[in-house]
């Protein structure tokens, strides 16, 4: 089968299905752009990505090639099989309207990854209450030994990519992140490629 390619415009998102063994390639075409990724078992949307179990079972906050994304019920969802960036975030939740209000005093509507994931995943039967965690691909979060965290500019450059293999049939949501701080103050697209299982 021919690989499927899709561009996610700035500050938007999409949903898609993957069969077991399919590869999802997430590409930053212009550099310094974060992509929020979440995923769910296709047979049970309540069993989605768990940041806690993913950190626990990989024994690291720095996910890269060879690391596995785990579900709330301890199922393997995706494995990172190639990664030209090596710096992603698994701690922070997708940006939301409430986050912009609480952290930045934003008034009125602001595009957010949570909203874009909800819209992108709705056709697949995933509800907002199911979305609990994301792998923030290319996001650069520094953790101080004393506890404070800082969101720094992404280290991704044009063409940087991360490739993940679906371990089971999945529903997946991906965004081109809408948070100014996460993307060094600008918004750019994210490219996706799905390579069917051989």
N, C-alpha and C positions, 0 to 999 in steps of 0.2 A: 504494500500500500504506500501511497505517496505521503510524505510528511505534511501535516497541516500547519500553516503559519498564520499568525494573527498579531496585529498591533493593538496594544491597549493605549488609547490616547491619554494625555496627561490628566490626572485627577479623576480617573474612571476605573472601572474594573470589569471583569468577565467571569463567567462560570463555564465549566466544561466537564465531561466525563472522561475517565481514563480506564482502560482495561488493564488487568494485571500484566506487568511486563512492559507497558508503554513507557516511553521516556518523555518527560516534560523538560524542555530547554527554556530557561528564563534568561533573556538577554537584555542588557542595558545598552541601547544603541548609541546614546550620547554621553554617558558617564554621569556619576553622582546622582542616580535616581534609584530610590528604594522601591521594591515590589513586595507587597504583603501577600503571603500564600497561606491558605488554610485548606484542609482536606477532611473528608468524611468517608467512612465506609459506605459504599453504594447501597448496601443492604440494611443499613441502620444509621440514619443521620444523627442520632444522639451519640454515636461513637465516633467523635472527631478528634482532631489534633489536641494533644495535651502537652503544654510546655513543661509542666512539672515532671511528667513521666519521661519526656524526651531528654531533659537535663539529667534526671536520675539515672536512666539506663545507659546514656552515653558518657556519663561522668565528666561532662564538660559544658561550659557555656559557649564555646567556640565550635559551632558545627561546621563541618567541611566534608571532603570526600571520605566516604566510608561510614559516616554517621547516619543513623536511622531516625525518622520521625515516627513517634509512637502515639497510639490512641489512648483515650481515657480508660479503655478496658485492656490496655497492654497488648494491643495488636500492632504489628509492623504495618505502617501505612506507606511510607516512601523511604527510599535510600538515596542519599546524595552520591552519585557515581562519578561526577566530575565537577570541578569547581575552580575557576580561575580567579576568584576574589579571595575567599578564605575568611571573610569577615561578614557575619550576619548576626541578627539579634533574635533571640528566642524568649527574652524576658518581657518585653513590652507588648501590650494589647494593641489591636488596630486603632488608629486615631478615630475619634468620634466627635460629634457635636458637643457632647458634654466635656470631653477633654479640652477642646479649644476654649470653652467657656471657663473651666476651672483653672487650667494652667496658664492661659494666655488672655483671659478677659474678653474673648471674642464675643461680639453680640451679633445676633442674626445667624442666618445660614452660612455654613462653610462646608465645602465638599469634604468628605471623610472616607477613609478606607472601610470603616464599618458599614456606612450607608452603601458604598459601592459593592461591597461583598454581599450585602442583603439583596440588592437589586440583581446582581449577577447570578446569585445562587437560587433566587426565588423560583425560576422555571424548573429547577431540579427538585423542588420540594424541601429545600433547606430553609429553616426559619431563623430569625435573628437570635432567638434564645439558644440555638445550637452553636452559634459562633462564639467560641470562648478564647481561642488562641490563634496566633499566626507565627509563621517563620517570616521574619522581616528580612527578606533577601537583600543583600548589599547594605543593610543598615549598620552603622558604626556606633555602637554604644560602649563607652568606657565605664568600667566598674572600679571605683577606688577601693583599696583594701579596707578603708574605714567605713565604707557603705554607700556613699553618694554615687550617683550615676550621672553621666553626661552624654548627650547625643551630639556626635561629631559628624563632619561631612563624610559621606560615603567614600570608600577607597576605590570604588568601581570606576573604570575608564571606558571609553567607547569600545563596545564589543565584548566586555566582560560577561561571562555566562556561568550559570549553575545548572547542572543537569541532574534531574531526580527521576528515579525509576519507581513506578507504582508497584507495590508488593501485593495489593489486592485491587479489586474493582473499586474505583473511587469517584466521588464528586469533588471537584477542586475549584476553589475561587482564587483569583489573582488580581491584584490592583497595581496601578501606577500611583504610588503613595501621594496623598494630598497634604501632608504636613510640611510646612515650610522648613522647619528646623531639621527635619530628617533628610532633606534633599539639598542642603546648602543654599536655601533661599529661592530655588527655582523649580519648575515642574516640567517634566519631560516624559516621553512615552516609554513603554516597556514592550519588548517583542517576545512572543511565545512561539515555540515550535513543538509539535507533538509528533514523535517518531513511533509508529506502531510497533508492538512487540513482534519479533521475528519468529 
